[in-house]
């Protein structure tokens, strides 16, 4: 993925981030979920961030908004 990446959303678990990433993938938006492996020996707090390139940020926010809106 070329370009500066920014956090589009944070989640309580990596699983939640993977579910959201599936929506981005369906929309053709490249994403990254950084791995905490190998960063240090101290346990890290749970959760995961979902990153996209700055030029796709607004589009990604729009796609992820569908996760929060109930279907009618």
C-alpha positions in Angstrom: 0.0 0.0 0.0 1.6 3.2 -1.1 1.0 6.5 0.7 0.7 7.7 4.2 -1.6 5.5 6.4 -3.9 6.8 9.0 -6.2 5.1 11.5 -9.8 5.0 10.3 -11.1 3.0 13.3 -10.1 1.2 16.4 -11.7 -2.0 17.8 -11.9 -3.9 21.0 -10.5 -7.0 19.3 -8.5 -8.1 16.3 -11.6 -10.1 15.2 -13.7 -7.0 15.2 -11.1 -5.3 13.1 -11.0 -8.2 10.7 -14.8 -8.0 10.2 -14.5 -4.3 9.4 -11.6 -5.0 7.1 -13.9 -7.4 5.1 -16.2 -4.5 4.3 -13.2 -2.4 3.1 -12.0 -5.3 1.0 -15.4 -5.6 -0.6 -15.3 -1.9 -1.4 -11.8 -2.3 -2.9 -10.2 -0.1 -0.3 -6.7 -1.3 0.8 -6.1 -1.6 4.5 -3.6 -2.7 7.2 -4.2 -4.1 10.6 -0.8 -3.6 12.3 0.5 -6.6 14.3 1.8 -6.1 17.8 4.0 -9.3 17.6 7.6 -8.6 18.3 7.1 -5.1 19.6 8.2 -5.9 23.2 7.9 -8.3 26.1 5.2 -6.3 28.0 1.6 -7.4 27.3 -0.2 -4.9 25.1 -3.8 -3.8 25.8 -6.4 -5.6 23.8 -7.7 -4.1 20.6 -6.7 -3.4 17.1 -6.5 -0.4 14.7 -7.5 -0.4 11.1 -5.4 1.8 8.8 -6.1 3.1 5.3 -4.3 5.6 3.1 -5.1 9.2 3.7 -6.6 9.6 0.2 -9.1 6.8 1.0 -10.0 7.8 4.5 -13.4 9.4 3.9 -14.5 6.6 1.6 -13.4 4.1 4.3 -15.3 6.0 7.0 -18.5 5.9 4.8 -18.1 2.1 4.3 -17.5 1.4 8.0 -20.5 3.6 8.9 -22.7 0.7 7.6 -21.5 -1.4 10.5 -23.1 0.9 13.0 -26.4 1.4 11.2 -29.1 -1.2 11.7 -30.7 -2.6 8.6 -34.3 -1.7 8.1 
